[in-house]
């Protein structure tokens, strides 16, 4: 079986073109918000958090066609996780994001995340902008990334 066969994939294919070197504007974009524990920025139990929340989103009929999973790696001990929804999910912590973001796509192992963050800051500065907050859009789960041989991560710097 081809390693990119959709029968083995739980994540939809990701096209980096609409996200690479783009300006993104969100006005009240709805997300379910949760938190994952980390050990020096490395998430622990991320899969459990995602499984639990995706079940809640699907049960509420709130799953969008293209799910966006964001993480705010603001602490070495935890990361806030944001999962896009089409409506509020009962019993879940809901939030909205509004603002302008510069986006850039990176590909490679998660160990390069620190390097990507530095490159993203340089990218934002090259546009004459500044950013104090950067979110990571994980486009594919680790299992699917391994199967397709690509690990795309989009960084979104709020400007």
N, C-alpha and C positions, 0 to 999 in steps of 0.2 A: 504494500500500500504506500502511496506517495506520502512523504512526511508532511505535506501541506493539505492533505485531505480534510475537508470540512467535517467528515464523519468523526474524526478524532478531536476536533477543535470545539472548545466551549466559548472561545472569544471570536467575534467576527473579524474578518481581515481589516487591517489598518492601512489607510492610505495617508502617508505623511504629507503629501503636497498641500492639502488645505490648511495644515497647521504650521508648516515650516516658514519662518520669517514673515509672520502675519501679525496684524493688529486685530485683537479680539475685543469686542465690546459686549458685556453682559449687563442686562438691566433686569434685576430681580430673578436671576436664574436660580431655579429651585434645586436644593440638594438635601439629602438625608445626611446628617452629620454624626459621626461616631469617633471613637478614639482607639488607637492601637498602642500597646506598650512597646517601647524600644529599649535597646541596650546600645548606647552610643550610636544612635540614629538607625540602627538595624532593627526593622520591625519584627516583633515576636507575635505569632498568632494572627498574622494578617489574613490568611486564608479563612480562618474561623470567623473573623469579623466580616469579611466579604460574603461568605456563605449565609451567615445569619441575616445580614441586611438585604441581600438579594432575595432571599425567601420572603422577607417582609414586604419588599417592594413589589415582587410578583404577586403576592397574596392580595395586595391593595390595588392591583391593576394599575400601578404607577410606573411601570418600566418603559423608558423611552426607547425608540428604535436604536439610537446610538447612545449607549451608556458611557458617561464620562466619570472616571474614578480619579479624584484628586487627593493628594496628600500634602499637608502643610508640615514639613519637617522642622518645626520651630524649636524643638527641644531634643536633647539626646535621650530623654526618657519616655517620650510619647510623641505621637504624630496624630493630628486631627485628620480624619478621612472624610471626604465629601463624595457622595454618590448621587449623580443626577437622577431626578425623578420628574414625572409629568404632573404630579399632584402630591399633596401631603400624605404621609404614611402614618396611620393611626399608631400611637404609642411610641413613635420615633421622634428624635430631636431633629427638627427641620430648620433650615436656614436658607437664605438667598445670598447670592453674590452679585454685586453690581460694581462695575468699573471697567477700566481699560487695561489690557494686558498685551505685552509683546510676547509672542510665542516663537519657540524654536524647537526643532525636533533633534533628538540625539539618539544614537544607536550604539549599543554595546553592553558590556556587563555592568551591573549595579555598582561594582567597586569603583567605577569612573564617575560616580555621582558628584563627588567634590570637584572634580575637574570640570564637569558640565556646569556646575553652579558658577564657577569662575568665568567660564566662557560666556555664560548667559549674562552676567553682569557687564562684561566687556561689550557684548552685543547691544545691550540696552544703552550703554554709554555712547556707543558709536552712532546711535540714533539721536543723541543729544538729550536723553532722558535719564531719569534715575528711578530706582525701585528699592523699597525696603522689604518687600514681601514677594517671595517666589513660591508658586505651587507646582507640584509635579503631577502630571497626568500620566498615569500608568495605563498604557493602551492595550496591554495584553497580560494575562496571568503568566507566571513563570513556566507553567507546563506548556502552554501554547507557544510562548516565545521560544522555548527549546525545540518544539516540533517544527516551527517555521524557520528557525535559525536566525531570527532577528528579534532584538529586544528594543523596541522603540519606546522612548520616554519623551514627552513634550514638557518643556519647562515654560511656565506662564509667569512672567514678571509683571506685577501690577505697577502701572506707571501713573 
